[in-house]
Amino acid sequence: MNCKHLAFAFPALLIGTAMSMSARAEGTADDKAAQAALDARMKQAYDSGQLRDRQNAGKTTDADAKARAKAQAAADKAEAIGNMKQNLDSIKELWQKEEDAWKKSEDAMKNNHPENADYKDVGFFAQSVSMATVTGAEDLADQARNRLQDLEDMAKKKLDEAADAEIKQDFAGEAGILLFVIEQLAITKSADIAQKRFTSLRSKPEVAAYEMLKKAQDFEAVPNITEAVRVYEDLATNPRFEHSIPALQAKRKLDTLNADDQTRAKLKNELDAKAAKEAPQMFSTAKNYVANNMPKDAIAKLEQIMQKFPNTTYAEEAKKMIDTLK
């Protein structure tokens, strides 16, 4: 700001000050408060102008530096408080999700539906909250660490149940318990023990059958009915699993699926879609075999089409092609 500007601004400031003094003498309490705020803003504007002039002239003072540092410190403090509040709100939100997952899981176990449990999410959210260091989250962090210990205690109890099942030679039951620990309580130290014990169990037919049953159930839950039925059929017809509980369950599930019109329609739609995606390439391979005078290989590929996509136009076309090659 040059001297001309200062010469203009200073009388204006004096006039404004005189006017504000007159208003204070005659106005109400609200008027006085409003005028005080106006005075403060005018003083701040004047001080800022003076500071800019000194900065432009390269003559800032120690007081200017302290004022800037004080203003920056206040801004930093306000930002830190805002961030802390935001982080604390996030921690509270995570803990609420943990509590919801815990209630859902406990209800599922009480109703004998462990497949509906959600202890995996409980562990994830509890671990996140347990590491919180933001001010105000200390109690939540303690609760989260206690919850993680609850999960560890549950996993140890499940390992004891698995050991009891092994003593009774209920290998399928043992496998189911170990899988629960591996999948639902993966965050615990006991999950590593469960994984090792389950690996050693897989050589037993009962356990391998249970694993296939679980795989089929997972496909059905997607839902991918085509793959679910395929695994159920493999389990139900494999001589190795004959008379096993999982094989019996697979047979019953197949009967249920085949008796449902809606499921049959969905199965056919999935099969047709899969055939449309894969069968053309298989036909191309078979035709290449024919072109290279390899009829046996061509027939083998065409038979794969018939087995993989029964009751489809691709299966019918494959059969006609086989008839011409024989």
DATA-V137623 format. One record per helix or strand of 2 or more residues. SS is the DSSP state (@ for helix, = for strand). FROM is the first residue (numbers start at 1). TO is the last residue. Records with the same first field share a line. If there is no record, write none. Layout:
BEGIN
SS = FROM-TO + FROM-TO
END
This chain:
BEGIN
@ = 3-26 + 29-57 + 62-110 + 114-116 + 119-130 + 138-167 + 171-184 + 190-201 + 205-222 + 225-237 + 239-241 + 245-258 + 261-291 + 295-308 + 313-325
END
